[in-house]
Amino acid sequence: MTADKLTIRNIRARAVMPPFKRPPVSASGALPHAALILIDLETEQGLTGRSYLFGFAAWTLKPIIGCVEAMRDLMVRAKLYVEGSGATATAARLKPIRSRSISPHRRRSLSA
């Protein structure tokens, strides 16, 4: 294995509910706590990457953690790796995929 490949060893996910200093208000009411999932991605080479997911409400945390754990099992079993050289390249490859919005023209054709 070259130094440019980082093999995923483990992914850990844990739920936290820190309070907001100024709770945001939605149509459902005020959100006094942030429902967050903290994620640690460990590599065989000893590097650890950290990220988080916002779950909106406490009831969403357990299902999201279940999804992360299922992905971990698949990724570790498949011996997936990340290519790149240095932390910058690795971080660029591990960024979350941004969802694309649907154009108004496409929305009309979907509803027809």
Backbone as a printed PyTorch tensor [residue, N CA C, xyz], in Angstrom:
tensor([[[  0.8410,  -1.1820,   0.0000],
         [  0.0000,   0.0000,   0.0000],
         [  0.8790,   1.2360,   0.0000]],

        [[  0.5710,   2.1950,  -0.8390],
         [  1.3590,   3.4160,  -0.8980],
         [  0.8960,   4.3970,   0.1760]],

        [[  1.6930,   5.4240,   0.3880],
         [  1.3490,   6.4330,   1.3860],
         [  0.1520,   7.2750,   0.9580]],

        [[ -0.2130,   7.2140,  -0.3230],
         [ -1.3260,   8.0100,  -0.8210],
         [ -2.6860,   7.3670,  -0.5710]],

        [[ -2.7210,   6.1610,  -0.0400],
         [ -3.9880,   5.4790,   0.2120],
         [ -4.1990,   5.3320,   1.7100]],

        [[ -5.3790,   5.7150,   2.1670],
         [ -5.7480,   5.5730,   3.5710],
         [ -6.8830,   4.5580,   3.6570]],

        [[ -6.6490,   3.4580,   4.3640],
         [ -7.6470,   2.4060,   4.4930],
         [ -8.5250,   2.6840,   5.7000]],

        [[ -9.8390,   2.6410,   5.5150],
         [-10.7760,   2.8930,   6.6020],
         [-10.7800,   1.7050,   7.5480]],

        [[-10.5230,   1.9770,   8.8300],
         [-10.5220,   0.9290,   9.8530],
         [-11.8430,   0.8920,  10.6080]],

        [[-12.3700,   2.0620,  10.9620],
         [-13.5830,   2.1050,  11.7750],
         [-14.2660,   3.4550,  11.6130]],

        [[-15.5650,   3.4670,  11.8170],
         [-16.3370,   4.6990,  11.8620],
         [-17.2060,   4.6240,  13.1140]],

        [[-17.0400,   5.6120,  13.9870],
         [-17.8360,   5.6600,  15.2160],
         [-18.8100,   6.8280,  15.1270]],

        [[-20.0190,   6.6170,  15.6310],
         [-21.0310,   7.6740,  15.6560],
         [-21.6460,   7.7020,  17.0480]],

        [[-21.8110,   8.9120,  17.5880],
         [-22.4440,   9.0540,  18.8950],
         [-23.3190,  10.3030,  18.8990]],

        [[-24.4220,  10.2170,  19.6310],
         [-25.3920,  11.3110,  19.6790],
         [-25.0850,  12.2370,  20.8440]],

        [[-25.2670,  13.5270,  20.6080],
         [-25.1630,  14.5350,  21.6590],
         [-26.3090,  15.5260,  21.4780]],

        [[-26.7060,  16.1620,  22.5760],
         [-27.7990,  17.1350,  22.5530],
         [-27.3650,  18.4120,  23.2850]],

        [[-26.4290,  19.1720,  22.7230],
         [-26.0110,  20.4070,  23.4000],
         [-27.0990,  21.4800,  23.2830]],

        [[-27.2300,  22.3310,  24.3040],
         [-28.2460,  23.3850,  24.2420],
         [-27.8140,  24.5260,  23.3190]],

        [[-28.7820,  25.1630,  22.6900],
         [-28.5280,  26.3720,  21.9100],
         [-28.4600,  27.5630,  22.8650]],

        [[-27.5800,  28.5190,  22.5880],
         [-27.5830,  29.7520,  23.3720],
         [-28.8430,  30.5540,  23.0740]],

        [[-29.1810,  30.6290,  21.7820],
         [-30.4150,  31.2800,  21.3410],
         [-31.1830,  30.2670,  20.5000]],

        [[-32.1600,  29.5670,  21.0860],
         [-32.8720,  28.5140,  20.3480],
         [-33.5610,  29.0410,  19.0940]],

        [[-33.3020,  28.3950,  17.9380],
         [-34.0330,  28.7840,  16.7260],
         [-35.4850,  28.3330,  16.8310]],

        [[-36.3560,  29.0370,  16.1290],
         [-37.7810,  28.7180,  16.1580],
         [-38.1990,  28.2870,  14.7560]],

        [[-38.8880,  27.1540,  14.6870],
         [-39.4270,  26.6630,  13.4100],
         [-40.9430,  26.6560,  13.5120]],

        [[-41.6050,  26.1870,  12.4790],
         [-43.0630,  26.0900,  12.5040],
         [-43.5330,  25.1360,  13.6000]],

        [[-42.6600,  24.1830,  13.9830],
         [-42.9970,  23.2230,  15.0330],
         [-42.7610,  23.7770,  16.4290]],

        [[-42.0960,  24.9240,  16.5340],
         [-41.7900,  25.5090,  17.8350],
         [-40.2910,  25.7240,  18.0010]],

        [[-39.9040,  26.1140,  19.1950],
         [-38.4890,  26.3870,  19.4940],
         [-37.7100,  25.0820,  19.6070]],

        [[-36.4530,  25.1220,  19.1980],
         [-35.5500,  23.9730,  19.3180],
         [-34.5250,  24.2980,  20.4110]],

        [[-34.7590,  23.8380,  21.6510],
         [-33.8520,  24.1890,  22.7450],
         [-32.4920,  23.4960,  22.6610]],

        [[-32.4350,  22.3520,  21.9790],
         [-31.1880,  21.5830,  21.8730],
         [-30.8780,  21.2600,  20.4080]],

        [[-29.5990,  21.1250,  20.1180],
         [-29.1540,  20.7070,  18.7820],
         [-28.9840,  19.1930,  18.7960]],

        [[-29.7340,  18.4900,  17.9890],
         [-29.6170,  17.0320,  17.8720],
         [-28.4710,  16.7310,  16.9020]],

        [[-27.3110,  16.3890,  17.4410],
         [-26.1180,  16.1740,  16.6280],
         [-25.6150,  14.7530,  16.7460]],

        [[-25.0290,  14.2580,  15.6600],
         [-24.3070,  12.9860,  15.6610],
         [-22.8570,  13.3170,  15.3660]],

        [[-21.9640,  12.9750,  16.2910],
         [-20.5370,  13.1840,  16.0890],
         [-19.9620,  11.9260,  15.4540]],

        [[-19.1780,  12.0950,  14.3970],
         [-18.6410,  10.9600,  13.6410],
         [-17.1220,  11.0150,  13.6330]],

        [[-16.4920,   9.8910,  13.9420],
         [-15.0340,   9.7350,  13.8610],
         [-14.7390,   8.6500,  12.8440]],

        [[-13.9230,   8.9620,  11.8440],
         [-13.4980,   7.9890,  10.8420],
         [-12.0170,   7.6990,  11.1040]],

        [[-11.7080,   6.4550,  11.4690],
         [-10.3270,   6.0570,  11.7710],
         [ -9.7470,   5.2970,  10.5960]],

        [[ -8.4500,   5.5060,  10.3480],
         [ -7.7680,   4.7940,   9.2690],
         [ -6.7370,   3.8340,   9.8510]],

        [[ -6.3410,   2.8600,   9.0380],
         [ -5.2930,   1.9130,   9.4340],
         [ -3.9540,   2.6270,   9.6360]],

        [[ -3.7900,   3.7840,   9.0100],
         [ -2.5350,   4.5240,   9.0900],
         [ -2.4740,   5.4250,  10.3250]],

        [[ -3.5080,   5.4030,  11.1670],
         [ -3.4890,   6.1540,  12.4150],
         [ -4.1020,   7.5430,  12.3490]],

        [[ -4.6370,   7.9510,  11.2090],
         [ -5.2850,   9.2540,  11.1030],
         [ -6.7650,   9.1260,  11.4480]],

        [[ -7.3120,  10.1590,  12.0830],
         [ -8.7300,  10.1770,  12.4210],
         [ -9.3540,  11.4490,  11.8720]],

        [[-10.4450,  11.3060,  11.1340],
         [-11.1990,  12.4460,  10.6340],
         [-12.4750,  12.5820,  11.4440]],

        [[-12.8980,  13.8160,  11.6630],
         [-14.1000,  14.0550,  12.4640],
         [-15.0950,  14.9080,  11.6960]],

        [[-16.3800,  14.6130,  11.9180],
         [-17.4460,  15.3620,  11.2780],
         [-18.6780,  15.2910,  12.1660]],

        [[-19.7490,  15.9520,  11.7410],
         [-21.0060,  15.8690,  12.4790],
         [-22.1790,  15.9620,  11.5130]],

        [[-23.3210,  15.4480,  11.9840],
         [-24.5790,  15.5460,  11.2530],
         [-25.6020,  16.1980,  12.1730]],

        [[-26.4440,  17.0500,  11.6230],
         [-27.5170,  17.6800,  12.3860],
         [-28.7870,  16.8910,  12.1410]],

        [[-29.3770,  16.3660,  13.2170],
         [-30.5530,  15.5180,  13.0850],
         [-31.8820,  16.2170,  13.2780]],

        [[-31.9210,  17.5020,  13.5750],
         [-33.1130,  18.3320,  13.7440],
         [-33.8760,  18.0320,  15.0320]],

        [[-34.1520,  16.7700,  15.3410],
         [-34.9020,  16.4290,  16.5560],
         [-34.2930,  15.1770,  17.1870]],

        [[-34.5240,  15.0190,  18.4800],
         [-33.9450,  13.8890,  19.2150],
         [-34.3660,  12.5370,  18.6380]],

        [[-35.5910,  12.4390,  18.1440],
         [-36.0800,  11.1480,  17.6450],
         [-35.3500,  10.7090,  16.3720]],

        [[-34.6450,  11.6270,  15.6890],
         [-33.9330,  11.2750,  14.4540],
         [-32.5500,  10.6760,  14.7150]],

        [[-32.0420,  10.8140,  15.9250],
         [-30.6550,  10.4110,  16.1980],
         [-30.4300,   8.9040,  16.0610]],

        [[-31.2890,   8.1020,  16.6650],
         [-31.0900,   6.6520,  16.6210],
         [-31.1310,   6.0920,  15.1950]],

        [[-32.1010,   6.4760,  14.3490],
         [-32.0960,   5.9670,  12.9680],
         [-30.8730,   6.4220,  12.1650]],

        [[-30.4240,   7.6610,  12.3740],
         [-29.2470,   8.1390,  11.6420],
         [-28.0070,   7.3680,  12.0730]],

        [[-27.8550,   7.1420,  13.3750],
         [-26.7090,   6.3610,  13.8550],
         [-26.7690,   4.9440,  13.2860]],

        [[-27.9680,   4.3640,  13.1900],
         [-28.1150,   3.0360,  12.5870],
         [-27.6360,   3.0150,  11.1420]],

        [[-27.9510,   4.0660,  10.3890],
         [-27.4930,   4.1630,   8.9920],
         [-25.9750,   4.2910,   8.9230]],

        [[-25.3930,   5.1210,   9.7820],
         [-23.9340,   5.2940,   9.7930],
         [-23.2520,   3.9750,  10.1430]],

        [[-23.7850,   3.2460,  11.1200],
         [-23.1940,   1.9600,  11.5030],
         [-23.3150,   0.9350,  10.3840]],

        [[-24.4230,   0.9380,   9.6600],
         [-24.5740,   0.0140,   8.5310],
         [-23.5720,   0.3510,   7.4260]],

        [[-23.3810,   1.6460,   7.1530],
         [-22.3760,   2.0430,   6.1580],
         [-20.9810,   1.6470,   6.6160]],

        [[-20.7160,   1.8110,   7.9100],
         [-19.4110,   1.4160,   8.4500],
         [-19.1590,  -0.0620,   8.1890]],

        [[-20.1400,  -0.9040,   8.4840],
         [-19.9620,  -2.3460,   8.2940],
         [-19.6420,  -2.6710,   6.8410]],

        [[-20.3390,  -2.0240,   5.9080],
         [-20.0800,  -2.2590,   4.4850],
         [-18.6930,  -1.7550,   4.0780]],

        [[-18.3280,  -0.5680,   4.5310],
         [-17.0530,   0.0310,   4.1320],
         [-15.8570,  -0.7240,   4.7080]],

        [[-15.9490,  -1.1160,   5.9770],
         [-14.8320,  -1.8310,   6.6020],
         [-14.6950,  -3.2260,   5.9940]],

        [[-15.8180,  -3.8940,   5.7520],
         [-15.7840,  -5.2290,   5.1600],
         [-15.1960,  -5.1890,   3.7510]],

        [[-15.4880,  -4.1400,   3.0060],
         [-15.0040,  -4.0170,   1.6290],
         [-13.5730,  -3.4820,   1.5650]],

        [[-13.0060,  -3.1130,   2.7130],
         [-11.6420,  -2.5630,   2.7810],
         [-11.5000,  -1.3500,   1.8680]],

        [[-12.4480,  -0.4270,   1.9720],
         [-12.3930,   0.7790,   1.1620],
         [-11.2650,   1.6810,   1.6230]],

        [[-10.7660,   2.4760,   0.7140],
         [ -9.7060,   3.4120,   1.0510],
         [ -9.9670,   4.7400,   0.3760]],

        [[ -9.2770,   5.7420,   0.8720],
         [ -9.3670,   7.0800,   0.3260],
         [ -8.0310,   7.3980,  -0.3110]],

        [[ -8.0510,   7.8850,  -1.5490],
         [ -6.8060,   8.2500,  -2.2130],
         [ -6.5430,   9.7270,  -2.0400]],

        [[ -5.2810,  10.0730,  -1.9920],
         [ -4.8790,  11.4620,  -1.8740],
         [ -3.5250,  11.5380,  -1.2110]],

        [[ -2.9290,  12.6950,  -1.2500],
         [ -1.6650,  12.8660,  -0.5560],
         [ -1.8090,  14.0110,   0.4150]],

        [[ -1.6440,  13.7370,   1.6650],
         [ -1.7340,  14.7670,   2.6850],
         [ -3.1510,  14.9700,   3.1700]],

        [[ -3.2710,  15.7210,   4.2460],
         [ -4.5730,  15.9380,   4.8810],
         [ -5.5140,  16.7220,   3.9840]],

        [[ -5.0080,  17.6400,   3.1870],
         [ -5.8740,  18.4590,   2.3440],
         [ -6.5860,  17.6060,   1.3070]],

        [[ -5.8650,  16.7280,   0.6430],
         [ -6.4790,  15.8640,  -0.3700],
         [ -7.4750,  14.9100,   0.2760]],

        [[ -7.1380,  14.3760,   1.4530],
         [ -8.0360,  13.4570,   2.1310],
         [ -9.3100,  14.1770,   2.5400]],

        [[ -9.1680,  15.3700,   3.1070],
         [-10.3500,  16.1190,   3.5300],
         [-11.2440,  16.4420,   2.3400]],

        [[-10.6430,  16.7510,   1.2070],
         [-11.4360,  17.0660,   0.0160],
         [-12.2400,  15.8530,  -0.4310]],

        [[-11.6990,  14.6590,  -0.3000],
         [-12.3950,  13.4520,  -0.7290],
         [-13.4880,  13.0440,   0.2640]],

        [[-13.3870,  13.4650,   1.5270],
         [-14.3450,  13.0550,   2.5430],
         [-15.4410,  14.0800,   2.7740]],

        [[-15.5010,  15.1290,   1.9810],
         [-16.5500,  16.1270,   2.1490],
         [-17.8990,  15.5180,   1.8200]],

        [[-18.9540,  15.9830,   2.5060],
         [-20.2790,  15.4440,   2.2070],
         [-20.7400,  15.8460,   0.8130]],

        [[-21.5570,  14.9810,   0.2160],
         [-22.1230,  15.2600,  -1.1000],
         [-23.2620,  16.2520,  -0.9110]],

        [[-23.2160,  17.3370,  -1.6390],
         [-24.2690,  18.3550,  -1.5280],
         [-25.4270,  17.9750,  -2.4580]],

        [[-26.6410,  18.1140,  -1.9380],
         [-27.8000,  17.7880,  -2.7670],
         [-28.0360,  18.9190,  -3.7590]],

        [[-28.4870,  18.5530,  -4.9290],
         [-28.7800,  19.5420,  -5.9590],
         [-30.2540,  19.8770,  -5.8870]],

        [[-30.5710,  21.1450,  -6.0140],
         [-31.9820,  21.5310,  -6.0070],
         [-32.5740,  21.2680,  -7.3930]],

        [[-33.8670,  21.0040,  -7.4200],
         [-34.5650,  20.7440,  -8.6750],
         [-35.0360,  22.0780,  -9.2360]],

        [[-34.7880,  22.3020, -10.4970],
         [-35.1890,  23.5590, -11.1290],
         [-36.7140,  23.6450, -11.1880]],

        [[-37.2750,  24.8820, -11.2310],
         [-38.7380,  25.0320, -11.3170],
         [-39.3330,  24.3220, -12.5300]],

        [[-38.5930,  24.3080, -13.6610],
         [-39.0910,  23.6260, -14.8580],
         [-39.2040,  22.1280, -14.6170]],

        [[-38.2320,  21.5620, -13.9400],
         [-38.2360,  20.1270, -13.6470],
         [-39.3570,  19.7870, -12.6720]],

        [[-39.6180,  20.6800, -11.6780],
         [-40.6880,  20.4280, -10.7120],
         [-42.0350,  20.3350, -11.4100]],

        [[-42.2860,  21.2320, -12.3890],
         [-43.5500,  21.2090, -13.1040],
         [-43.7350,  19.9000, -13.8620]],

        [[-42.6560,  19.4120, -14.4840],
         [-42.7810,  18.1660, -15.2510],
         [-42.9670,  16.9640, -14.3320]],

        [[-42.4330,  17.0330, -13.1030],
         [-42.6140,  15.9260, -12.1590],
         [-44.0380,  15.8800, -11.6310]],

        [[-44.6730,  17.0510, -11.4740],
         [-46.0310,  17.0830, -10.9100],
         [-47.0980,  16.8160, -11.9700]],

        [[-46.7520,  16.9030, -13.2350],
         [-47.7360,  16.7160, -14.3120],
         [-48.0570,  15.2580, -14.5190]]])
